[in-house]
Every structure is written in structure tokens, then in C-alpha cells.
């Protein structure tokens, strides 16, 4: 319990760092890093329903995921 951070800001910041690293990483690891970033943003929103930074992160990661998955299906 002590090792898991419960602050919304920490989860949102980790989501941002992971999102930025996914945009500059190799093709094979982008989906895995984006999934972890999405999980962190979801956790920040779960901890505080009105945390706009978490919702904006969900929007950013979600839009990139949609673009990647649309390219995979075409």
C-alpha cells in the first residue's frame, strides 16, 4: 500500500511522461507504453472525478490510440 501513490498529480505526471516517451520510441513498444499511459490517466481520474489534467490526458492518449488502430485495420 505504501508503494502505490495515491496522488492524482503523480499519476497524471507519469501518464504524461509515458505519453511523451511513446511518441519518441520504436514502433514495437508504442502500444504497450500508450496502454500504461492510459492506465495512469484513468487512475488519476478515478482518484479525483474533477481532475481536468487527467481527462485531457485521456483525450490525448485516446486520439493517438485511435489513429494507430485505424492504420492497423487499413
N, C-alpha and C positions, 0 to 999 in steps of 0.2 A: 504494500500500500504506500509506503514511503517513496518508493522509486517511481511511482506513476504521478506525473504532475497533474494538478487539478486546476491550474490557472488557465483561463481562456486565452490569455495573451501568449502563453508559451506554446500552446497547441497551434494557434494561428501562425505564429512566427515559424514554427517547424514546418507547417504546411507551405509557407512562402519560400523557405529555403529549399525544400524538396521540389517545389514547382520550378524555381529558378535553376536548380541542378538538372531537372528533367529536360529543360529547353536547351541545355548545352551538353547533354550526354549522348551516348551512342544509341542507335536505333533499337537495339535489342533490350535495353533496360528502361526505355522511356515509359512503357506501360506499367511496369512494376513500381517505378518511382512516382508516377502520377497517381496510382492507386493508393500508395501510402500518403501522399499529399492530400488526396480526397478524404482519407480516413481522419487525418489530423484536423482538417477544416470541419468535418462533421462533428468531431469531438468538441471543438471549440463552440459550435452552435448548440450542441447538446448541453454543455455546461451553462451557457447563458443564451436564452432564446433571442434576446435583442442585440446580439453582438454582430454589428454590420460588417466588420472586418472578416468574420467567418463566412458570412453569406456571400460577400464579394469574392472570397477565395473559392467557394463552391462554384460560383458562376465562372470564374476564370478556368478552373480545372475542368469543369463540365464542358465548356465550349471547346477546349483543346481535345478532350476525350471524344467528343462528337466528330470533330474534324478527322482525328486519327482513325476512328472506327468507320467513318464514311469512306475513307480512302481504302481501307481493307476490304470493304464489300464491293467496290467498283473495280 
